[in-house]
Amino acid sequence: MSKRAWVARNARAMFHLAIERSYTRVGLVGLAFTLVFTTISGRLILGAAFPEADNGDRRIAAAATTAIRPDIVDRNGEILATDIRTVSIFAEPRNIYDKDEAVELLTAVLPQINATELRAKLSTKKGFVWVKREITPKQQAEVHRLGIPGIGFLPDHKRVYPNGVAAAHILGVTNLDNIGIAGIEKYIDNQGNKALNDFGLVAKQTDLSPIQLSIDLRAQFAVRDELAWGLDHFKAKAAAGMILDVQTGEVIALASLPDFDPNDPADALNPDRINRMNVGVYEMGSTFKAMTLAMALDSGKFNVNSTFDTRGGVLSWGRQKIHEYHGTNRVITMPEVFTHSSNIGSAKMALGIGVPGHKAFLKKMGLTDRMRTELPESAEPIVPARWTEINTITIAFGHGLAVAPIQATAAVAAIANGGFLMTPTFLKTTPEAAMAKATRVLKTETSEAMRFIMRLNAVEGSAKKAAIPYYFVGGKTGTAEKVIHGRYVKNRLFTTFMAAAPMNNPKYLFVTIMDEPQGLPESGGYATAAWNSGVVTGRVIERVAPVLGLPPQFDPPVKPFPLMVKLGAYHATQVDGR
């Protein structure tokens, strides 16, 4: 073999070996790349599906700051609650090297932060903690200038209430994550707003339609203002009031004092800051006589000319003795039972109906079950565990059954509006929509008789304090002794006044309650409802009626109660608008 042939042969063998070896090398390199990319891909997938604690905390926190809420407006479009954009400070403890210095600098700029609590937060191994929620632009600038590594900012939303305490118990409050925790704010989230935010379906506030309430802000201010005056003037522990449109069930105003500022709701959980109209349950006193008379008339067993013997001033029932407060010591007519607030006359009516009929009537009027409105907060009535004849006697004049005042208000509204029970609503509605949900609970003629009797009470009875001229007002007082440690206490009173106007065609029902008002020299030391709740109600009517477009009737209405005149009811021809 020639030398040249030998070289060529060996060269071919060498390159053949290199090619065979390269297959293994390429395979090894490919496998290595596959493993690397598989690892990276797996970490990315796992990171998206199961984020690490620090990234997860940060993502959750960032999502919490994006809860967007709709505006809340009154019936005239005035803003009651809205969102503003703000900023919150967060920290990444793992990235803060000198925690003591960070605490010292941050508390110098933000003195409201508790240094001990902040140090504890920064000493954890978490990847994300909140430092301060909802800071001002000035505070943000000052913290930014500190230049602390591991401290950052996230966009946030803050709920604000431009009118402060006005309608606080209606609106409720939100927490730091802008989630409603009370009142209409909680109702909004229960209706799906929280779910929309959780699923990322809300990008900005304009994506949400405003929630329009039935409240008239002008009336709301007036009611609260007059309640505050009454609370101070009569030295009461608490007071509350509302205005209800009896034709639609709309709550036009509702206030309960003491109240709180939803912009700074630190006091909202104090026991004395409850919404007494919705959450408190009370024996309503003689305002319940309106229910008793309506029941008696509607049953057909009694009529407007029925009479009741109250001579002696005492009704004995077993070991119990029922006394009169304004005793007449004579036989009185049904309207006089109301105007003289006769306990004996009311008891005899209820006994004439009987225990089963009495219970059924009060249930029909919505007074023995919890009332549900848009406000999540509500109270269960306190009903006798064993309802006997003595219970029927006392409940007939307002003792022995405790209800939320808004329930009693709805029942009296049904008496005044022609006999239709409507659940009060805090949302703006129309008469047509309201009537579609209403339930007839009384005959039309029963309603006329009761409107006549309530008007008579303003002319010559206990409702004179609220009989504002030219508004044809009618109403009823209620004074109940409070139960303390299982016993009625004579000098600790709960007073109520309910007045409707105009009684020929009622539009609004005005209600005031006062907890433990005191007697004054001007009242001769009396602390009963006419002297305090009645006075406040009169002031509310006088101030609010023009605002609500309730026109004065300078001439008495023509034949406001034709059926009563036809039946020859007590003083029917004398009841006019003067």
C-alpha angles and dihedrals in degrees: 000000000000121000092245093054091049092054093049092049094051092046091055091050093050095050091045089056092049092053092050091049092047091062090063093044094049090048092051093048091047091050091050092051090047091053092047095049092042090054093048093046092047092051091050092049093045090045091055096043099036109021120198117260096259096047091043093052091049093048091049091048092048090050091050091058093056098065104131123196133196121246117261114220135181124244090276096048098260112150113252099167134007143160127252126192115248141156134247129202122232134181135211102211093195090061097047109093102180105039096173091055091047091052092048094050096043096048090048090058095034105034092173089071115097106238094208093052092046092050089051091052094049092047093063125095092237120128093219137029133161117247101180131348125217103008128179124253089251091054091048091053092049093050091045090055090056088069095206112173111234095030118109146156134244128193113252143176127236125197114225132188109206094196097054114208094006109119092353094150091049098046097041120190143276129225127239090278089057092249117143113247102171144016123000089339090065091043090056092055092044087056091059108276093118091051091051090054094044091055092046094243094133117071100167139004093257087066087072126068116232118257107238115208129201089238120116105211092207092055090042092057091047095049093049092046093052092045090053089052091049093046090055098037096049094035092232127168093230143348138196138179145173144187118222127191100226092199095057106016090239117152104228095182137357129177135168124191134243089043136162141234110254088207087067105018098175091123096046094097095052109118092236092057097069122128097257094193094058108020105030119083119205143166100254099209121209095352083082088066086077087064092046094051092044090051092049094048095044092050092063090228091103135031137196090271096051114124133214129202110229097164113140092030093241134092112197118204113173106305092339123096121199114205133196121240096197097025119189096182092216144081109289136190125242094260089051090054085063100040093046091039092230115195092190094051091048092048092051091051092051092047088051089058094043133222098284092047092046093051092046093050094050090048090051088053091054095248103122100049132063111270116228121205133157088281107089090212113086140142135231115236117246105238125181111267089218112029110204134162092275088056090052090050095052096038088054089070098034109273128110099032120076121198139168108269090236088062093053089046092055091049093051089046088057090051090052102041100059099281105302119135113213125182106235113252132201092201123087111257142160131251090247093053091044094051091050088063098037125108123215108233103160138038118255091243091052089055092050091050092050093047088052092049093047090050090048088054090058091049100047108357142064096300095071092107091068097039095115108187119258095013097088093226126189130181154132138248125221128195121179129179110233121242110238118180090344097309134096111246114208098207097047106076137180110205131195135185125188121185131173130196140238096011094198088064110000119215105165136030116206118202132186128178127185128192114218100339114185129235116252134201089252089059095044088249093301117139099184121130099267091060098051118008089036092052093049092047090052091052091050093051093048092050101038105037094078091045092053093048095250101154121219115243104224089180120050113257114263113252097338094175107029095162092054091052090048091051092046093238119189108287091345093144092050098056108099136142098273 
